[in-house]
Amino acid sequence: MASQNSDPNIAQAGKYASVYWMGRVNGATPNANLTQQLGTVAKTINGTNIQAQAQRCGEEMKQRGMQMQEAGKALQAQAAPPAK
């Protein structure tokens, strides 16, 4: 698991990813039985597909992060005082 990696940068990224994905799960299914759902998913993860899943999830997080940065820039521009 990335959040338990010995490399502090990877561990931090893993923690961020966990928070991001839990937010998505809670938003989509707030009353989800996490034990059951995570147990079902965990049974399907193996060395072959974990890299593909990590890449897919990482790309999705990257795209969302870029969208958040663009939104922040747009909001800053809107809030900026008019030029004199």
Protein Blocks (a to p, Z undefined) as FASTA:
>chain_A
ZZlcfblklmmmmmmmmmmmmmmmmmmmmmbcfklmmmmmmmmgcfklmmmmmmmmmmmm
mmmmmmmmmmmmmmmmmmpccdZZ
